[in-house]
Amino acid sequence: MADATRVGIISNPAGRHNSRGGLAAIETVLAAYRAVPHCLARDPDEIENALGKLAATGVTQVVLNGGDGTVQAALTTLALRSPFPQPPQLLVLAGGTSNMTAYGLGSHGRPQRLLQRLLTGALTTTRQRVLIVQETNGATRCGFFFNAGGLPQAVSECNAFRERTPWPGMRSALGTGLWITGRLSRMLWGQAPVTAVPIMLCLDHTASIQHDFLVIVLTTLPRLAFGLTPWWGGGSGALRYTGIRRPALRLPLALPGILRGRPPAWADVAAGYESAAPGTAVLTPDGVYALDGEGYQPPAGTELKVSAGPEFEFLRP
């Protein structure tokens, strides 16, 4: 039996899953554990304040019950200005919309069941580094999954589709899958599924190059949601990088292997495909970039530095 007095919870009531009965399910579990502090927080400032309150109570395990933005805000505080004397263990619950972080960490089961398993000592642990994304204006954010190019805009359009669809079930992963299928079908007519965006990129202090990128992905996770592992390049850095840029030759044939980290032999840099394991990446995106599903649009010409941050211990089934 775990020591429930060492557990504290931060819930974002605005998260999609939480706002549709998920938070009530969590509170039902907590009814048997009155000593567990439960803080409600909707934005980064409230999340930082909640972490401070939990640290003051001496908890050593923090449950983050919200979407990707909630986890990102908490990780940024814990990595850059943690109120805890020692980093707490973290359990990420899928209380939001896309919940990419929960999928990447393997904790995307039903939130109330995972919480119950934590409180009864039935979870294991894994260690994982976070990403640090620094803008030249000083803004710094921490998360796991960075992407630029045409993908952030496509994600925004996917979320809009889920919001406006009147069909039952389409505001869940099913809707995401349907939208992705529609986008991928564009390739049958020789069209790219997303729009290429010009980006200046430098990996590990090599010469900067500018190309029109369909997708740039940087992460510290070994696998992404749905078990995707689109990494195959060499290197000894803590980051995993994959880029798809023009001309992206024979993309429909290349994509299945790329998503498994096994591209066909002809899908090389000259064809528009590259992957590596750098230590740092510096890039100047033209437009929006995204971190864990949250989009950001810095001023034109803003340079971003992406690097590996501290390691945290996460709880999972």
N, C-alpha and C positions, 0 to 999 in steps of 0.2 A: 504494500500500500504506500503510495507516494504521500509526502508531507504537503497537504493542500495549503498550509499556511505560507508556503514558499511560492505560491502561484498567484500571479496578478494578470488581469485581462484588460485589454483596450479594445473596445468595439466601436466601429463607425456605423451609427444607425442609418446613415445615408447610403451605405453600400447596397447594391441591388438585392443580393440574397438576404441580407439582414433586414431590409425594408419590406420584404415579402414573407415574413414569418421566421426568418433565420434567427433574428435577435431574440424573439420570444422562445425559440427552442433552446438557445443558449441559457437564457434566464431560468428555464425549467430545470436544466441540469444544475445550475448554481443554487437552486432552492435548497438543495441538500448540503451545500457547502457555504454557509453564511460567512465564514471567515475569509473567503476569497474576495479581494477587492476587485471591483468591476468599474472601469472608467469609460464613459462615453466621450468620443472625440471625433470631430468632423473634418478638421483642417490641420495643417502642419503645426501651427502654434498650439492648438489644443492637444495634439498628440505629444508634442514635446513636454507640455505641462503635465500630461498624464504619466509620462515616463518618469518625470521628477517625483510625482506623488508615489508611484510604485517603488522607486528606489528608496524613498524615505521610510517605507514600511518594511524594507529588508527582503523583498521577494527576490528569488534567484531564477525564476522561470516566468517569462512574459509571453502571453498569448496575444497575437495580433489578429483580431477578427474583423477583417475588412477586405477591401480590394487592393489592387496593386499600388494605388496611390498611398493608401494607409501604410503599407509595408515600406514603401520607399521613404516616406516621411520619418518613420521610426528608425530605419537603418541609417538615414542621414544624421539624425541626432545621436544615435549610439556610436557611429563611426567617428564623428567629428567633435562632439561635446557631451559625451555620455555622463549622466548623473550617477551611474552605478560605479561602485569601487572596483567591481569585477564584471566583465560582460555577462549578462544573463543568458541562459538558454532561451531559445525562441521557438514558438510553435505558430506557424502561419495557417490560419483558417480561411477557407474560400468564402468570404462573406461579401464579395463584390460582384463585378460583372464578368470580366474575362478571367481573372484569377490566374494569370500566367505564372506569377511567382509561386503560388501554391502548387501548380502543376509541375514546375521545374524542380521544386524541392520534394515532390512526392507526397505532399500533405493535402491533396485535393479531395479527400473523402468527405462524407457528411460532417460539417463542423461540430455538431453536438456530439456525435460519436467519438470524434477525435479528442474533444475536450474531456469527455467521460474517461477515455483511455488514459489521458494524461493524469487525471486526478486519481486514477487507480494504479498508476505506475506501469502502464502497458505500452509505452512508446520507446523507440530506440533513438539514437542520436547520430547525426552526421555533421561534418564540419565543411563550411563553404565560405570562400572569399566573396566579398562584394565588389562591385564596380564603383569607381569614383569618376564622376564627370565634372570637369572644371571648365567654366567659361572664362574668357579673358576679363570679363567685367567683375569677376570674383564669385559669381554664383556657383555653388558646389552642391551636387546631389549624388546620392548613393543608391544603388539598386543592383539589378542582375542582368537585365537584357536591354542593350542599347541598339537602336536601329535608326538609319537615315536613308536618304534616297527617296524613292517613291513609296516605300512601305508605310511610313507614318501617315501619309494622306490616305492611303488605302485602308488602314486600320480605322481612321476617323470615319471614312465612308461606310465601313462595315458596321461600326457602332451606330451610325445614323440609320442604317437599314434595320438593325435590330430594334431600335427605338420606335420607328414609325410603322413597322409591319403589324397588321391586324391579326395575323395567323397565330393560333395557339401553339406554344412551344418554340416559336421562332426567336424569342428573346433570350435564348439559352445557347449552349454550345451547338445545338442543332441549327439554329439560325446562322451562326458563324460558319459552320460547315457548308451550308447551302450557298451562302454568299461567296465563300472561297471557291466552291465548285463553279459558280457562274463566272468569276474572274478568270480562273484557269482555262475555262472554255474559250476565252479569247484567243488562246494560243492556237486553236484549231484553224483560225483564219489568219495566222501569221502575225497576230498582235501581241505585244507584251502585256502581262496582266497588271502592271503598274507603270506609272510614268517615270522616265529617267530624269535624274536631277544632277546638275554639275556639282562636283565635290572635289576639293583639294584634300589629298590624303597623304600622310607620312606614317610609316610603321617603323618603330625602333630607330629613329633618327636617320633613316634612309632618305634619299631625295624625294621631295614632294612631287606627287603626280596629280593631274586633274583629269577626270573622266566623267562621263555621264553615267551615273550609277542607278540601276534599278533598285538595288538593295545593298546596304552595308549593315552587317550584324556584328556586334561585339558583345561578348559575355564571359563570365567566369564559370558558368554552369556546364557540366559535362553533357547534359541533354536538355532539350527544350520540351514544351508542352507536347503531348501526344507521342512522346518518345523520339522526337526528331533529333538527329545528330549530324548536322550539316558541316562537319569539320573534317579536313583531310590533309591540310598542309603541314609542313614541318615548323620547327621552332621550339624553344624552351621557355617561352614566357608564360605568364599566368592567364593571359587572355586567349580567347578563341575568336578568330576573325574569319568571316566569309564575305566576299563581295561578288556581286553579279552586275556587270556593266555592259554597255554596248560594245560589240555587236550582239552578245549573248546568242551565239549561233546555236541553232537547233534546240532552243530552250525546252520545248515539250519532251524531247528525248533525254536531255541532260538532267532535268529537274528531279525525277524520281531517284536517281543515283545520288545527286547532290544532297537531298534531304536525308539520306542514309549515310552520308560521308563516303560514298563510293561512286564518284562521278566517272563517266566513261573516259577512256584514255584521251580522246580528242578534245575534251572539255578543259582546255588549259587557259593560261592567261591571254594568249592571243585570241582565243575564242570568246573571251569575256568572263572567265571564271577564275577565282583565286581564293585560297584559304591559307591561313598561317596561324601560328601561336606566338604572337608578339608579346613584349612586355608593356609597351605603351602604343597608343595611336593618337595622332594629332590630325584633326580634320577641320575643314571650314565648310559646313553644309550651306547650301543655298536654299533656305527655307526651314521647314520644321524638322526637328529630331525628336525621338521618343525614348523614354526610359521607363521600362516596365509598363508600357501601355499609356503613359502620361505624355502628352505632346507639349513641346516647348518651341517657341519661335524667337530666338535671340536676334539682336540687331544684325543687319547685313554685314558680312565680313567677320563676324565673331568666330574666333578660333576655339575649338574644344580640345581638351586633353582628356583622354580616357585611359585609366590605369587601374590596376588591382588594388583594392583597399584591404582593410583588416579582415580576419577570419572570425566567423561566429559559429556557435554550435546550435544546430537546429534539431528540433524533435520531429519525428515522423513515424508512421506505422512500421 
